[in-house]
Amino acid sequence: MTQILQQKLSDKAWARWSAMVLIALMMLFAHMFVDVISPLKELIQVQRGWTSDVFGTYAGSEYLLNVWGFLIVAGIILDKMGIRFTGELSAILMLLGAIIKYYAVSEAFMGTGLEAWLNSWWVDMPASAKLASFGFMIFGCGCEMAGITASKALAKWFEGKEMALAMGLEMALARVGVFFIFTISPRIAGVDGLDPSIVRPVAFCTALLFIGLLCFTVFCVLDKKLDKQSGETTTGESEEEFKIGDIGKIFSSRLFWIVAMLCVLYYSAIFPFQKFAANMLQSNLNISATAAADIFRWFPIGAACITPLLGWYLDRRGKGATMLILGSLLMIICHTTFAVILPIFPNKIIAFAAIVLLGISFSLVPAALWPSIPKIMDKRYLGSAYSLIFWVQNFGLSLTPIAIGYALEKSNPGVAEQIATGVEGAVYNYTVPMLLFASLGVLALLFALWLKVDDRRNHYGLEEPNIK
């Protein structure tokens, strides 16, 4: 009887898995908003005048404020103010940024004084893209803050339990959002119909972000009850508080920098690629935007199906560092296929196989990477460790799409004007951008190999199972 009375809420399977689902739903809707116009690159170029370099600048804007220090502040807020406060703040920021972006691409913005003022400077970038980028920056602050909050929340609720499986399932559910949005965004926009609109899918995903805010609010009720049982403070943190000086300890860790560089290189070849993937397939295979999105949508499904299984394996068998190496190798193979093989043999089966293989790669790396951080960082500043890794990652996520958009435009002179004027058969050649993505994979592989060697020498436990 005494043992039952002392049982915490996180010891109950229904409670901790309910907490995971509520967190995952918020992240699911966030991932849907991130890529809501990724399958619509050509449509927004026609309707709003966004060329490839403008589109790349917009895509990179999601991470711009994070690069300039917001993520460091977010980590401090998380460690000082707790999971509940930080999660609610992140959900509100995502919703606010989404509303601004929705207004920017809507007809209500066109012809306003704000549009005229925004068009009066930096004339190479349309006013709608400038305001949408500003909204995307606000959203990006909330999204990245939500990501580190979700990681710390799951580490708290699943400590000593199925942590890798929980993180894997949370990531899997979030990845499903990419499948959903690549499936429904072209159809909601009506790209194959007589009245296509960039506005409708953005409005739909904005509404979903409000539902995500409600989901996290319900999670806060459960988390507050858990803290009362654990005797923790109202912020949800332990009595041993985070100190600003702990940031120096994190930055002085060689292992932190190996993991951070692996993270930034790998994710820079994944998330920015999602922004251009549908148009790449559309150009190489000479198919419609909807058909291209229907092929690429299977990329996250491979990740969603396999990530929980890998988390289960990692919990019981380990081999996290080995998974990172294999994931990097698969990514190199896939991007090289898109760069070299697909332009020569424009075959849907080849494209589909490479997309699924990339999804498997995207399962291996996140499933092994994020559950490994609690093994190498003190619990007291775990939130800041996550935020600093995300911060380093955001440099790549911000600069890579800008570089890809620039490279795409410069390696295809005159193509943007042809597409804008409706010239039949005008498509981009994606060989140079895809080789850039593949080179990032090569560098990620080198850091993954370094990490495994360092783990073997110093016994961090990255190859060991989580469940003892």
PyMOL commands that set and color helices and strands:
alter all, ss='L'
color gray80, all
select helices_A, chain A and resi 2-5+9-11+13-34+38-48+52-61+64-81+83-105+113-119+127-157+163-189+199-230+246-251+254-268+271-285+289-296+298-316+320-344+348-376+379-410+415-420+431-458
alter helices_A, ss='H'
color red, helices_A
deselect
rebuild
show_as cartoon
